[in-house]
């Protein structure tokens, strides 16, 4: 549907026709709806018990009605449908909505909390993503799940063998060779049942590793085919995984006033415990998208491991100062913050990142 169907408000219930904002508490088949008038008074409440009836309800709304919902399964699909018919849509972060809930958690209190949160213009709405961005996000999530399962199986094999006095080194190559060698060695004190069990785990672990490599290859192919991703990869510490994850996030960098706020959105800034004239800064606040933040810090660690102690390049000198003052982890967080600030600039133009020349001024 490319245009919103003209609605005769006289055919709608009086309370629904008076609504300028409608909030929806989404579920699989049951939807709680509440609407408020221009004065902020709740004038309409309704419980819809099927997806078909909810779809019909949305088509009744006139184009000037803003629809609010919180993040969750199905929110992006309903938001795209509403945008296609001309309604303004805001998807609010679930944790911000929870802060506005009053009373016990139920559908009615949840939808009223969405209405209250919608009045707070300082709450940044989640962008409505395209289908291609959601597909890329799904690829990242599947890969992340496989990596967690892969790590868990590797740790499980090491733990089971350690119970029988066999210690395995960390690392995929060492674990694969070590476990295979133990299983093939009849002199190792392992019961036959345990040998069969570990052989099954090893086969699943190896299959997951191959699947992870396939998924990683897809992400690398996508990154090299996208011009924006290629420009982001000119930053030290930003590779195909991080660049495609950032594009799938669709953060809309133009809504941030500056690069500092963009980096703070991902939680790479100190947490505050300030009051009055006392300013107290704590550890990294870890707000925002944990997955993107972890990719940024992992990329920063990779850069720090390659810093040469005899390099005269200004970037390397800056990194060595951070390492000496703040340690490996502190330096990684600072480099991740800096990379996010650079990404904010590149996402808004067609430029690429160029490192400061070696003869440049020291920063």
N, C-alpha and C positions, 0 to 999 in steps of 0.2 A: 504494500500500500504506500504510494508515494505522496498522496495528499490526505489531509485529515477530512473525513466526511463531515459536512455541515450538520450540526446538531441543533434541533429546535429545543431550546431549554424549557419551553412550556410543556413539552412532553415528558420531562424528567420530574422525579419527585422534588418538591419545593426545597427540601433541605439539601439535596445533592446539587440542584441547580445553583444554590447560593455559594457553593464551595469554590474557593480559589486555589486551595491546596488539598491534595488527597494523599494520605499515607497508607501504605500497604505492608502488612506483616506476611511475608511470603512463606509458603509451605509447599508440600508436594501436591495436595489436593484441596486443602482448606486454606482460605485467605481471609484475614481480618482487615477490614477497611475502616478508616476514619477520615473525615474531611472537616476543614475549618473555613470560616468565612474571612473576609478581609480584615476583620477586627481580631482575629485569632481565637474566636470562639468555636468549639467543636459543635458542629450542627448536624453531622451525619455519621452514623456508625452502622456497620453491616458485616455479616459473616457469610462468606460465599463458600459453597461446599463442593465445587467442581472446577476444573481448569476451563472447561467450555463456558461456564457461567461467568468466570472471572474475565475471560477473553471478551465476552459480550459486554461486561461492565466497562472495561477499558475503552471499548469502541464508542461507548456513550459519552465519554468525557469530551468536552469542548477543548479546542486547541490552546486556550488561555489557562487551563488548569495545570498546575505543577504537581508532579507525582513524586513522592518520596518513598524510598525503600532502603533497607540496610543490606550490606553485603551478605552473600550467601548463595547457595546453589540455585540457579535459575534467574538471579537478579540481572545478569548481563543480557540474557535473551529477552526478558520482559522489557528491559530498558531500550533495547534496539527496536522492539516493536512499537513502543510509545514514541520514540524519536521519529520513526518512519511515518507516524500519523500526526506528527507536529507538536506533541506535548513536551514541555521542558521536563527533564528527569534529573533527579539527584540521588545517587547511591551513596549512602552515608556509612562510614566505618562502624562495624557492629560494636566495637569497644566504646566509641563515643556515644552511641545510642544508649548503651547500658548505663552510662553515667546519668542519663536523664530519666531513667525508669523510676517510678514511685510505686511502692507496694510490691506484692508478690509477683513472680514472673509468670505471666500468662499472656495469651494472645492479645487481649484487650489492653493490658498495661503496656505491652510491647509496642503496639501500634500508636498509642498515645505518646510513648517515649520518642518514637520516630518523628511525630509532629513537633514535639518540643525541641528535639535536636535540629529539626529543619529550620527553626527560627534563629538558630545560632549560626550566623553567617561566617564565623571564624572556623567552623568545621569544614575542612576541605573535602569535597565530594570525590569519590572514586571515579576515575574516568570511565566512560562507556567504551568498551573495547570493540574493535572490529573482529570479524570472524577469523581472519588470518592471525591477528595477535593472540586470540584465545587458543588457536591451534598451536602456535609457538609456545605459549605458556603451558599447554598440556604436555608438549614434548619435554619441556624442562621438568615438569612435575613427575612424569613417568621416569625420566632419567634419575632424578633425585631419589625416588622411591627404590629404584633398582640399586643405587649406590648404598643406601641404608641397609637394604637386605644383604647385599654383597659383603659389607663390612661386618654385619651381625653374624653371618655364616662363617667368615674367617675367624672372628673372635671365638665363636663356638667351637670350631675345630681345635684351635690352640688350647682352649680351656679343657676340652675332653682329653686331649693327649697329655696335658700337663698333669691331670689326675693320675696318670700312669707313669709319671716321671719322664715324659718326653717333652722337651721345650722346643718351640718353634720360633724362629726369628720373624719379625714383622716385615711387611712388604709382600706384594703380590708374587713376585718371582720366587723369593725365598720360601714363601708358604706353599706355593704350588709344587716346587721341587721337593721341599722337605716332607710334605704329607705324602706325596707319591712314593718317595723313597722309603718312608716308614711302612706304608701299606705293602710294598713289594718285598720288604725285608722280613723273612719268617722268624728271625731271631729276636725281633722286638716283642716285648711282653704284652701283647694285646689279645684279648679274647676275640674269637671269630665273629661274634655278634657285633662287637665294637668296630672291627675292621670293615664289615659290611655297611654299618651305619655311616662311618666316616667316608667311605667310598661314595655313598649316595650323596652326602653333603658336599663332597669335593666336586662331584659331577654337576650339582646344581650351582655351586659357587663358580665353576668355570663357565657354565652356560650364561650365568648372569654377567660375568665379565665380558663375554663376547657381545651380549646384548647392549651393554653399556657402551662398548666401542662403536657399535652400529649407530646408537642414538647420538653419540658425540660426533660421529662423522656427518650425520644429518645436520646438526647444529653448525658445524664448521662450513658445510656447503652453503647453508642459508646465510651465514655471516659473510662469506666471500661473494655472494650474489647480491647483497644489499649494500648500496652506496653509503648509507648512513652508518651501518655497522662497520664498514671498512674504514670510515673516517674515525670512528671511536677507537678502533684498534691501533691507531697511531699513537695512542697514549700508552706509556709504559705501565704494565700491570693490567691492561684491558685486552682480553683475548676474545675468541669467538663465543665462548659460553657467556661471559659477562655482557658482551655487547648485544647479543640476541635477547638475553634476559631483560636488559634495560629497554630494548625496543618493544618487547612484549608487554612490559609494564605500562607503556603509554602514559607517562607521568605528566605530560603537558607542561614542559619546563617554563613556558611563558607565564604561568600563573604564580611563579615564585619571583619575588622582588629582586633577588640577587642570588649569586652562586652559593653564598653562605647558607641561605635558607634551604636551598636545594639539597646541600650536603646534610644539613640538620634533619631533613625529612627522612633520611635513611639511618639516623641514629648514630652518626660518627662524631658526635660532639659530646662534651662533658655534661653530665646531669647536674642540675642545680638544686641546692638546698639553701636558698637565700631568703633573708628576711630583713626588712629595714635597710640599714646601711651595711649589713654584713652579707657579703657575697661569698658563698661557698660552692665550689665546683668539685664534683665527685668523679667517678669513673665514667666510662662511655655509657650514654643513656640507653642505647640499644632499642630505640623506638623505630617504628617503621618496618619495612620489609626485611625480615631476617635473612632470607635467601640472597637477596641482592647485596646486603651488607656483608655477608660471609664471602660472596664472590669477590667483592671489592678488597676485602682484607686478605683473602688467599692470593689474589693477584699482587698485592703489595708485598706479601712475604716472598713471593717468587722473585720480585725485583730486588728486594734487600739481600737475598742469598747470592745475587750475581754482582753486587757492588764490589768493585776492586778497591783495595786499600790504597793503591798508588794512583788512582784516577784523579786527574785535575779538572774534570768536567764539573761545572757549577752544580748540576743536578746531583751528581754523586757526592760532592762535598756536603751538600745540604743533607742528604740521607745519612752520611757518616756522622754529622753533628747530631741528628735526631737519634741515631743509634747510641751514641755516647751519652746523651742526656736522658733518654727515655727508655732505652732498652729495645729489644727486638719487637715486642708486641706494641709498645707505645709508638715506635717509629712506623709500624705497619698501619696503625689506625690513622696517623697523621698523613701518611701517603695516600691511604684510601680516601680520606677527606679531600685531599688536594685533587685526586683524580676525578672525584665526583663533581668538584667545582669546574674542572676543565670540561667534563662531559656536558654540564649545563650550558656552556658557551657553544660547544660544537653542535648540540641538538637544535640550536636556534639559527644556525647559518650553514653555509656550505664549505666551511673552512676545514682544514686538517691541522692537527697539533704538530708543532715543530719544537724540538727541544732547544733550549737556549744554547747558542754557540759556546764552544769551550773558552773563547776569548771574552765572553760577555761578563757583565758585572755580577759579582757574587751576591746571591740572595740569602 
